[in-house]
Amino acid sequence: MSVGVARDYEELQGEIARRFQALSPQLQRIARFTLEHPQHVALDTVAAAAEKAEVQPSAMVRFAQALGFDGYTDMQRIFRDRLVERSVPYRERIAAMRKAKPSLSRPNAVLHDFVTDSIRHLSHLEEHVRPERLEQAVQLLARAPHVYIVAQRRAFPVAYYLAYGLGSLELSVTLLDGVGGMVRQQAKAMRTHDVLVAISFRSYSPEVIELTAEAHHAGQSVVVITDASISPLVPSATVAFDLGDPSERPFRSLVEPLCLAQALVVSVGHAVEQRTTGKGNAARSRASADRRHATGAQR
């Protein structure tokens, strides 16, 4: 492997993000493929991966070389290492944490560690949330005929809270929970002017990626909550919130996405109230004008 290239998957993600705009359209296509389907890059031959990416094997090699690797095999090693790391069970991750910090064998130390880490990441949340994107998302949700929300695994609590909060505002909301494997059937009810909220973090849920892309192609607006600008959900987003990728941690905190979800719910509530008040004032103004007109006519 060449000196100076990415040493692990997280560094590779950052390198792809930095180089993405300078890549040719074909290499950008491969970049998206590698991030959306890292398991194929890890396990397939270059020919098989190229076929799935709908490019020539030589293009896969050029992509690896564009990132500084000697060839595809060198890059593939990064993806294989990631696959091994991601398959580490929770108990082994906890054991690794305890080995790195022996004090984490005590419950109060674990709590302190998570609180400290969550405060650190939460303090940077506003840096990742642009005001104009927040306003755009709020307006989309407040005006949508129906809001659909999808997330799986660890991101599901954020989706559940959003469904609860927006539903409490008496908006039409459906949580695509996929009970009984019916998530695609649930999603078929979406119409053109509806809004989909999709939430997923590394490693991204393939079904959430697919539903997000399908909603985008069908013309629905999509609000994405994810962890990086190179997340496979971002290309399908009308509005994307990339909250940062704390990849050095074995467990991702949900504090930041839940805080954003609460801000969205409260802000949508304000927007709905303003629209309702505005409509009420307009109706009263019309009624007053009609009464004045009728009085004038009687005279």
N, C-alpha and C positions, 0 to 999 in steps of 0.2 A: 504494500500500500504506500502511496506517495506521502511524503511528509507534509503536515499542515492541513490534511483533510479531516472531515468529521470523524470523531472517535467512537461516537455512540449515536443512537437514533435521535435523541433530543438535539444534539449538535447538527445532525443531518437535516432535521426539520428547519432549524434556523438558517442553515446554509442554503437550502432550497428557497426559503422565503426571501433571503437577500438577493439571490441570483434570478428569481422567477421572472421579473419584468424584462431582463436582458436575454432570456432564452427564446429560441424560435418557437413559433406556434406548436410545432410537432413536439419539441422537448417540453413545453408547458403542459401538453396533453399527457406526456409520460410522467411529469412531476405530479400531476393530479392523480394519475393512476396509482403511483407508488404510495401516496399518502392515503388514498381511499381504500386500497387493497394491499396493505403491507404483507399480509399472509401469502399472497401469490408471489410477491418478489422474494420472500424468504424461502418458499418451498418449491417453486417452479423452476424449470430450466429457462434460460434466456429466450429460447424459441417459444416455449409455452406462455411465458409472461408477455412476450411481444404480441402473440396472437390474441390474448385477452385484451391487451391495450390497443389492438388494431393498428400496430406499427410493425416495421421490419426489425428483426433482431439487431441489426447494425445500429438502428436508432437508439435502442436500449443501451448499447455499448457507448454510443456518443454521449448519451445523457450522463452515464456514470463518469465518463472522462471530463465532461463539462463541470462536474462537481469536484474534480481533482483526483479521482480514483484512477488506478492503472487500467481497470476494466470492470466489467459487470460483476465478476465473481467477488472482487474486493468490496464493492458496494453491497452485494447480497449478504456478505458476512455481517454487516451492520443490522440488516433486517432479521437475520436468523438469531442474532444475539438478543434483539428486542423481543422476538417471539418467545424465547426462553424466559426472559425477564417477566413478560406479561403473564406467563402461565404459572408464575410462582404463587402458590396458595397463600391465603391470608395468614395462616399460622406461620409460614416461613417468613413472610414479610415482617410480622410482629417479632419473630425471633431475630431477624436482621436488625430491626430497630433496637431491640434490647442489647444486642451485641455492640452496636455503635454507641449506645448510651445506656450503660448498666443501670442508671437511676430509673429508667422507664419500667423497671419491674414493679414499681410502686404506683398504685392507681392515681394518687394525687400528683405524682410527677408526670404521668401520662396526660392528665387533665391540664396541668400547667403548660406542657409542651404544645398541646393542641390549641389552647387559648392564645399563647404567645404567637404561634404561627398564624392563626386566623386573624389576629389583630394586625400583624405585619402585612398580610395580603389584603385585608380589608382597607387598610390605609391607602392602598394604591388603586382602589376600585375606580375612583373618579377619573383617574388618569386614563383608564381603559374605556370609559363611557363618554363618548362625545355628546355634548348637549343637543346638537341638531339631530343626531340619530335617536336619542331618547325621545325628543319631541315628535319625530316622525313615527316612531313605533307607537307612541301613545295615541296619536291621531288615527293611525291605522286600526288599532284595537277598539278605540271608542266609536268609530264609524262602521265597523264591520257588521254585516248582517248576521254573521256567525263566526265564532272563533273556535278553531280546532287546535289542540295542544298535544304534542307527541314527545315522549322521552322514554328511555328504558334504563334498566339497571340503576346505577348510582345517581343518575340525573332525574330519575322518576319523582323523588320528593319535590323537586322544584316545579315540575309540571303539575303535580297534584295540588300544590299550594296555589299556583296561578289559576287553575280551574276553579278551585274553591273561592279565591278572592274575586275573580271576574264574575263568577256566578252569583256571588253575594251582591254585586252591583246590578243584578237582574239583567245581565247580558246573556245572549244565547251562546253557550259554551259546551263543547264536547271534548272530553279527555279521551284520546285514542289509547286506551290502556291495553288493548290487545288481548283481553281475557278470552281464553279458549282459542287463541291463535286467530282472532277475527280482526286484527288491526287494519288489514287491507280492505275488508268489507266495510269497516267503520269509516275509513277514509273516502270511500266511493261517494259518500253523501256530500262532499265538498263541492261548492259551486264557485264560479269565476270570481265573484266579489268577496268571497270569504277570505279569512286570514288564517294561515297556519303558523303556530309558534313551535319551533323545533329546538330541542335542547340536547346536546351531546358533547361529551368531552373525550379526550384520548383515553383508551382506545375507543374509537367511534363506533356506535351501533350501526351495522350495515343496513338494517331495516329503516332506521331514522334517516340515514343518508338517502336511501332510495325514495322514501316517501317525500322528503324535502325536494329532491330533484323532480319528481313527478308533479308535485304541486306547482313548482316554478314553471315547468313546461306547459301545464294546463292553464296558466295565467293567473293563479292565485298569488296574492302577496304573502311573503314569508318573512317572519321575524325569527332570527337565529340567535341563540345564546350558546356560545362555545368557548374554546380556550385559545385559539390562535387565528391569525389572519389567513393561514394556509390550511385551516380546517376544511375537510371535504364538504362541509355544509355551506361554506361561505359563497361559492359560486352560484348557489341557488337562492341566495338571500336578497330580499328587498332592503332589509335593515339587518345588519349583523353586529352583535356585541361579542368581541373577542376579549375575554377577561384575563388572559395570561395563562401560562402553562407552568404550574409549579412542579415540574417533572422531577425535581430532586427529592420530592416527598413520596413515600410509598402509598399514602392515602390522600386523595384530593379533598380539601375542605369545601363544604357546600355553603359556607357563610356568604361568600361574595355573590354567587348566583341567586341565593335566597334574598339577599338584601336588594339586588336589582329587581327581583320579582315583586317584592313589596313596594318598591318605588314605582314600578309600572302600574300596579293595582291602584295605589292611592292617586297617582297622576291621571289614570284613566277615569277614576271616580270624579275628579275635579273637572275633567274635560266633558264628561257626560252631563254633570250638573250645569256647567256653563251653557252647553247646547240646549238643555231643557229650559233653563232660565231665559235664554235668548229667544227660544220659540214662544215661551209664555209671554214675554214682553211684547214680541211682535204681534201675537194674537190679540193681546189687550189693546195695542195701538190700533190695529185694524178695526176692532170692535168699537173703540172710541170714535174713530173716524166715521164709521158707518152710522153711529148714533148722531153725530154732528150733521152728517149729510141728510139723515132722515128728518131731523129737527128743522133744518133749513128748508127742506122740501115742503114740510107742513106749513111753514110760514108763507 
